[in-house]
Amino acid sequence: EKMAKRMLCLLAAGALHGVPGAQGVWMTKNNEPESLDAFHAPVFNYHVLGMFDSGTNLMNAMGLANYQKLDEGFYKCHRDKWNGGSCMWKHTPPMDESDLGFRTVIDNHIATLKKLNHSVVMMVRNPISHLASWKKAPYQLRSCVRKKKWDEILKTSCDMDKPPHSPDDMVFPTFKAPGLVEVWNSYVRSYVDIAKAHENAMVMRYEDLVLEPEKSMKIFADFAGVEMPENFSALAGPAKTHGHSLDSEEAVDKIKNHLYVEEPHGGEPISGHLKAICAAIDWSVLDDIPKISHDVPSYDSDCTS
């Protein structure tokens, strides 16, 4: 219980409360509407969970362009301050097997949101693309990849670093070798399990949101029992301002043409290590991940081509 309270004090707000965007326009490269028609946007309160670089910012930005906000004061919590159960660091480790109490915190949080008629979406991403992105920008996975070649990454366990301002005695998970692959396995496996356990939580693929944003948001809105805006506003520019973010055209090109396979992060593309990586991925989780767009390449396509 003490650890759970400490974790709640750590968790930073990962909720979405959108603001009205423009109706029926494609957002510009700066994600500003091309026209500003007054309209009454629906209200849709949802929270986004996902590992680093899984599309959480895109999912939030998509809602901010199309929906109104509600109960803003409920979400005003920052870093180590908690206001009564509403805060959740969007990258919180969701797995049971860590035995550190994080899953209990997430389950309680989602149950609280259910009482408020709020929904949760958990973002996942193609494993090969995701692993390549972590090699480039590891965030709290620095111990998994820092100054390491792929051969070493695939042979070693690694620890997840604590976020800034977390309590000194808080312990984050260790992922057994191959550590970086196990991060993906553990998160996605747990998200699938969480979606089965909570009727207000679902899993969504990042690639679906990129290739068919309106259809993806419609499926999530239907899941949550929320109306779609009369005219949907998509994003053309990057969804986040930090790091090397892609605009919509670049993101589509990267997905459809598998450009991540040959990107030389640290001078070493992931393509030369696919055999070992593909053997370590838990492919059993794919059956339980909703598939929205037929244009998304199969997650195992990099391993079978």
Protein Blocks (a to p, Z undefined) as FASTA:
>chain_A
ZZmmmmmmmpccfbdcdddddehiacdfkopafbdcddddddddddddddehilpmmmmm
mmmmmpccehkllmmcghjacehhpaccfklcfbfklonommmmmmmmmmmmmmnopacd
dddddfklmmmmmmmmnojmmmmmgopafklmmmpccdddddehiafklccddddddfkl
mmmmmmmmmmmmmmmmpmkbccddfklmmmmmmlmmmmmmmmnopacdfbdcddfbdfbf
ghjdddfklmmmmmmnommmmpcghhiafklmmmmmmmmpcfklmmmgccfblklccfkl
mmmZZ
